[in-house]
């Protein structure tokens, strides 16, 4: 019996990626820029270059930049031409007594309106810039986690394939023992059931692997991934964790930066609404021509609205309330960020501890137990059910190891995201 040999192969966990053509549709054209073997850093860079997820945020940043440019513009001057004393009655029946006035007027903004308008637009532009950074970092985290899921799914499929091969070998061995009268016939049926269950698990693992790779391809804006996935990093947990953030330090994450910009925008909009109470001054200058005498005369004028009925109280109250709400949102986000960082750090440490324990202690113990049961089975000290139980135990802890490693890498990606790590790097 080669139970021990098959088990050793299962424990090697070669993490051989699925064939390049698996999951690809025949109508999808290949992407010429995809390397033959893709690693997480390359996947992140590819997603940032190709994914449409950040296009909306980039367009909104362009729009906010245009609004900031427009906010700095001065009011346009106004040219007016006025004709009087024509097409009336008496001496004004024709055009002999027409008087033509040419004037140029300019509105002068008072009360700091233009400065407040510029500040509000600049703050809105900064908020849009933070939105773009947030979209990029969210995409980078999602790609890293999707890459981890695809590699873990490949490992699950490899493990399921080894279980099928081991179950088939065990079934043949049991049948031979039954034929030789050394094992009861029902044991052959149990071996067949175990083999069938293993085949069902393998089919499910294959579907899960295809779905995980397709999910990653979607994030990369590709029809399919026709490349092997670099997986040497998956088993490693010894690289340093992201540095902790001191308590009370909000950092410069995009969420905090966006809310800080919104607070600045709220202050600027409040100043702008207060400035509207101060009426603008419109000055004009021109000259008038009297046709009947041929004389000219210059004229100047000043107009100022009287804020008698509308003193902009409602708009001021609205802007003040929105500013207070923005400040409260910022304070809440800072507390939530610290809490989320603490939770992510706890998940990271827990996942690493679990993965290390499984890899270094539990899996070797389960392997040794199966070796002992295999040897005892050959000597007639144990029955088939003992072997089957030892096999299932080993496969269960190996599956737990894969899940723990996936949780570790997912937690690391989330922790880096909360720490505002750059989205173009990888450990």
C-alpha positions in Angstrom: 0.0 0.0 0.0 1.3 3.4 -0.9 -0.8 5.4 1.6 2.2 7.0 3.2 3.6 8.1 -0.2 0.4 9.6 -1.3 0.0 11.5 1.9 3.5 12.9 1.7 2.7 14.2 -1.7 -0.4 15.8 -0.4 1.6 17.5 2.3 4.1 19.0 -0.1 1.4 21.4 -1.3 3.1 22.4 -4.5 0.5 25.0 -5.2 0.7 24.3 -8.9 -1.6 26.9 -10.6 -4.4 25.8 -12.8 -3.6 25.5 -16.5 -3.6 28.8 -18.3 -6.5 28.0 -20.5 -8.8 27.0 -17.6 -11.8 29.3 -17.2 -11.0 31.3 -20.4 -13.6 31.8 -23.0 -12.7 31.0 -26.6 -13.9 34.4 -27.8 -11.7 36.4 -25.4 -8.6 37.9 -27.0 -5.4 37.4 -25.0 -4.0 40.4 -23.2 -0.5 41.0 -24.7 0.8 42.8 -21.6 0.1 40.0 -19.2 3.3 38.2 -18.1 3.6 34.4 -18.1 3.6 34.4 -14.3 1.7 37.1 -12.4 2.6 38.2 -8.9 0.5 40.3 -6.6 2.4 43.5 -7.2 2.0 43.2 -10.9 -1.7 42.5 -10.5 -2.2 45.6 -8.5 -0.3 47.7 -11.0 -2.3 46.2 -13.8 -5.6 46.9 -12.1 -4.6 50.5 -11.4 -3.8 50.9 -15.1 -6.8 49.1 -16.6 -9.7 49.0 -14.1 -12.6 51.4 -14.7 -13.3 51.6 -11.0 -11.2 54.7 -10.5 -12.4 56.5 -13.7 -15.4 58.1 -12.0 -13.3 59.5 -9.2 -10.7 60.8 -11.6 -13.4 62.5 -13.7 -14.8 64.1 -10.5 -11.4 65.4 -9.6 -11.1 67.0 -13.1 -14.5 68.5 -12.5 -13.5 69.9 -9.1 -10.3 71.3 -10.6 -12.4 73.1 -13.2 -14.7 74.5 -10.5 -11.7 75.7 -8.6 -10.5 77.5 -11.7 -13.8 79.0 -12.3 -14.2 80.2 -8.7 -11.2 82.5 -9.1 -12.8 84.3 -12.1 -13.8 88.0 -11.6 -17.3 89.1 -12.6 -17.5 90.2 -16.3 -17.9 93.9 -17.1 -21.2 94.9 -18.7 -21.5 97.1 -21.8 -24.8 98.9 -22.4 -26.2 101.1 -25.2 -29.3 103.1 -24.5 -31.3 105.2 -27.0 -33.9 107.8 -26.0 -36.3 110.3 -27.5 -37.3 108.7 -30.8 -40.4 107.4 -32.5 -42.6 109.4 -30.2 -44.8 112.4 -30.9 -44.2 116.0 -31.7 -40.5 116.9 -32.0 -39.7 113.3 -31.0 -41.6 111.7 -33.9 -38.5 110.8 -35.9 -34.8 110.4 -35.0 -33.8 114.0 -35.0 -33.8 114.3 -31.2 -32.5 110.9 -30.3 -30.1 110.7 -27.4 -27.6 107.7 -27.3 -25.9 106.7 -24.1 -22.9 104.3 -24.0 -21.8 103.0 -20.6 -19.6 100.3 -19.1 -20.4 98.9 -15.7 -18.4 96.6 -13.4 -19.5 94.8 -10.3 -17.1 94.9 -7.4 -17.5 92.0 -4.9 -17.3 93.0 -1.3 -17.4 91.0 1.9 -14.7 88.5 0.9 -17.0 86.6 -1.4 -14.4 85.8 -4.0 -11.8 84.6 -1.5 -14.4 82.4 0.3 -15.6 81.0 -3.0 -12.0 80.1 -4.0 -11.4 78.5 -0.6 -14.6 76.4 -0.9 -13.7 75.3 -4.4 -10.1 74.4 -3.4 -11.4 72.3 -0.5 -13.9 70.5 -2.7 -11.0 69.8 -5.1 -8.9 68.4 -2.2 -11.9 66.2 -1.2 -12.1 64.8 -4.7 -8.4 64.1 -4.7 -8.8 62.1 -1.5 -11.7 60.3 -3.1 -9.5 59.2 -6.0 -6.8 58.0 -3.6 -9.4 56.1 -1.6 -10.7 54.4 -4.8 -7.1 53.4 -5.8 -6.4 52.0 -2.4 -9.7 50.1 -2.2 -8.9 48.6 -5.6 -5.4 47.6 -4.5 -6.8 45.9 -1.4 -9.5 44.1 -3.4 -6.9 42.9 -5.9 -4.6 41.6 -3.2 -7.4 39.8 -1.5 -8.8 38.4 -4.8 -5.2 37.2 -5.7 -5.0 35.5 -2.3 -8.4 33.9 -2.9 -7.3 32.5 -6.3 -4.1 31.1 -4.9 -6.0 29.5 -1.9 -8.5 28.1 -4.3 -5.8 26.4 -6.3 -4.3 25.0 -3.1 -7.7 23.7 -2.2 -8.1 22.0 -5.6 -4.6 20.4 -5.3 -5.5 19.1 -1.9 -8.8 17.7 -3.1 -7.1 16.1 -6.1 -4.6 14.4 -3.7 -7.5 13.2 -1.6 -9.2 11.6 -4.6 -6.0 9.9 -5.6 -5.5 8.6 -2.1 -9.1 7.5 -1.9 -8.8 5.6 -5.1 -5.6 3.9 -4.0 -7.3 3.0 -0.7 -10.3 1.6 -2.4 -8.2 -0.7 -4.6 -6.2 -1.8 -1.5 -9.4 -2.5 0.4 -10.9 -4.4 -2.5 -7.8 -6.6 -2.7 -8.0 -7.3 1.0 -11.7 -8.2 0.7 -10.9 -10.5 -2.3 -8.2 -12.2 -0.2 -10.6 -12.6 2.7 -8.6 -10.3 5.0 -11.3 -7.5 5.2 -15.0 -7.6 5.5 -17.0 -6.8 2.3 -18.8 -3.7 3.7 -15.4 -2.0 4.0 -15.1 -2.0 0.2 -18.4 -0.1 0.0 -17.3 2.4 2.6 -14.1 3.0 0.6 -16.2 3.5 -2.5 -18.3 6.1 -0.7 -15.2 7.9 0.5 -13.8 8.0 -3.0 -17.0 9.4 -4.4 -17.2 12.1 -1.7 -13.6 13.0 -2.5 -14.5 13.3 -6.3 -17.5 15.5 -5.5 -15.2 17.7 -3.3 -12.7 17.9 -6.1 -15.4 19.1 -8.6 -16.5 21.7 -6.2 -12.9 22.9 -5.6 -12.4 23.2 -9.3 -15.5 25.4 -9.7 -14.4 27.5 -6.7 -11.0 27.9 -8.3 -12.4 29.0 -11.6 -14.7 31.5 -9.9 -11.8 32.9 -7.9 -9.7 33.4 -11.0 -12.6 35.0 -12.8 -13.2 37.4 -9.9 -9.5 38.4 -10.1 -9.7 38.8 -13.9 -12.7 41.1 -13.5 -10.8 43.3 -11.1 -8.0 43.5 -13.7 -10.5 44.3 -16.5 -9.6 41.1 -18.3 -11.9 38.5 -19.8 -9.7 35.7 -18.2 -6.3 35.2 -16.7 -4.2 33.1 -19.0 -1.1 33.2 -16.7 0.2 31.3 -13.7 -0.2 33.0 -10.4 3.0 33.4 -8.3 2.3 31.6 -5.0 5.7 31.4 -3.2 4.6 34.1 -0.8 1.4 32.3 0.3 3.0 30.0 2.9 5.1 32.7 4.4 4.0 34.5 7.6 7.3 35.6 8.9 7.6 39.0 7.1 7.1 42.0 9.4 3.6 43.4 9.9 2.7 47.0 9.0 3.9 49.3 11.8 1.3 50.1 14.4 -0.3 53.6 14.4 0.0 55.4 17.8 -3.3 55.9 19.6 -4.9 59.2 18.9 -2.9 59.7 15.7 -5.5 59.7 12.8 -2.8 59.4 10.2 -3.4 60.7 6.7 -5.8 58.0 5.3 -8.0 59.1 2.4 -11.1 59.0 4.5 -9.7 61.4 7.1 -8.2 63.6 4.4 -11.6 63.8 2.6 -13.5 64.7 5.8 -10.8 67.3 6.7 -11.3 68.9 3.2 -15.1 68.9 3.8 -14.6 70.7 7.1 -12.5 73.3 5.3 -15.1 73.5 2.6 -17.8 74.0 5.3 -15.9 76.9 6.9 -15.4 78.5 3.5 -19.0 78.1 2.5 -20.1 79.7 5.8 -17.8 82.6 5.2 -19.2 82.9 1.7 -22.8 83.0 2.9 -21.9 85.6 5.5 -20.2 87.6 2.8 -23.5 87.7 0.8 -25.0 89.9 3.4 -22.6 92.6 2.3 -24.0 94.1 -0.9 -21.8 94.3 -4.0 -21.0 97.6 -5.5 -21.6 98.3 -9.2 -19.9 101.2 -10.8 -20.5 102.5 -14.3 -19.1 105.2 -16.6 -20.1 106.3 -20.0 -21.0 109.2 -22.2 -24.2 110.5 -23.9 -24.6 112.1 -27.3 -27.3 114.6 -28.1 -28.1 114.4 -31.8 -30.1 117.6 -32.1 -27.3 119.7 -30.8 -24.3 117.4 -31.5 -23.1 117.8 -28.0 -21.6 115.0 -25.7 -21.7 114.6 -22.0 -20.0 112.1 -19.7 -21.8 110.3 -16.9 -20.9 108.0 -14.0 -23.1 105.9 -11.7 -23.0 103.8 -8.6 -25.6 101.2 -7.6 -25.8 99.3 -4.3 -28.5 96.8 -3.4 -30.3 97.5 -0.1 -30.4 94.3 2.1 -33.7 95.2 3.5 -35.8 92.0 3.1 -33.2 89.4 2.3 -30.3 89.2 4.7 -29.4 85.6 3.8 -30.1 84.3 7.3 -31.5 81.0 6.2 -28.4 80.2 4.0 -26.1 81.2 6.8 -27.9 78.9 9.2 -27.7 76.1 6.7 -24.0 76.5 6.0 -23.3 76.7 9.8 -25.2 73.4 10.4 -23.4 71.7 7.5 -20.1 72.8 8.9 -21.0 71.4 12.4 -22.1 68.1 10.8 -18.8 67.9 8.8 -16.8 68.4 12.0 -18.8 65.7 13.8 -18.3 63.4 10.9 -14.5 64.0 11.0 -14.4 63.3 14.8 -16.5 60.1 14.3 -14.3 58.9 11.4 -11.1 59.4 13.5 -12.6 57.2 16.3 -13.8 54.6 13.8 -10.5 54.5 12.1 -8.6 53.8 15.3 -11.2 51.1 16.2 -10.9 49.5 12.7 -7.2 49.5 12.9 -7.2 47.8 16.3 -9.6 45.2 15.0 -7.6 44.6 11.8 -4.4 44.3 13.9 -6.1 41.7 16.1 -7.3 39.7 13.1 -3.9 39.9 11.6 -2.1 38.7 14.8 -4.7 36.0 15.3 -4.5 34.7 11.8 -0.7 34.6 11.8 -0.7 32.7 15.2 -3.3 30.2 13.9 -1.4 29.7 10.6 2.0 29.2 12.4 0.5 26.7 14.8 -1.2 24.7 12.1 1.9 24.7 9.8 4.5 24.1 12.5 2.7 21.9 15.0 -0.8 20.6 14.1 -0.2 19.4 10.5 3.1 17.6 11.4 1.3 15.9 14.3 -1.5 14.8 12.1 1.0 13.6 9.5 2.8 11.5 12.2 -0.5 10.1 13.4 -1.4 9.0 9.9 2.1 7.4 9.5 1.5 5.4 12.7 -1.9 4.3 11.7 -0.7 3.3 8.3 2.0 1.2 9.8 -0.4 -0.3 12.3 -2.9 -1.1 9.6 -0.2 -3.0 7.7 0.5 -5.0 10.8 -3.1 -5.6 11.4 -3.3 -3.5 14.6 -5.8 -1.0 13.2 -8.8 -1.3 11.0 -9.8 0.6 7.9 -12.0 3.1 9.8 -8.9 4.1 11.8 -7.0 4.8 8.6 -9.9 6.7 7.2 -10.3 8.8 10.3 -6.6 9.6 10.3 -6.7 10.6 6.6 -9.7 12.9 7.1 -8.1 14.5 10.1 -5.0 15.3 8.1 -7.0 16.7 5.2 -9.1 18.8 7.6 -6.1 20.4 9.2 -4.4 21.0 5.8 -7.6 22.7 4.7 -7.6 24.7 8.0 -4.1 25.8 7.2 -5.1 27.1 3.8 -8.0 29.1 5.3 -5.7 30.4 8.0 -3.1 31.6 5.5 -5.8 33.2 3.4 -7.2 35.0 6.5 -3.7 36.1 7.3 -3.0 37.7 3.9 -6.5 39.2 3.8 -6.0 40.8 7.2 -2.6 42.1 6.1 -4.2 43.7 3.0 -6.9 45.3 5.1 -4.4 46.5 7.6 -2.2 48.1 4.9 -5.3 49.7 3.5 -6.3 51.2 6.8 -2.7 52.4 7.3 -3.0 54.3 4.0 -0.1 52.3 2.4 0.8 53.1 -1.1 -1.2 50.9 -3.6 1.7 50.2 -5.9 3.9 48.0 -3.6 4.0 44.5 -2.2 6.0 42.8 0.5 
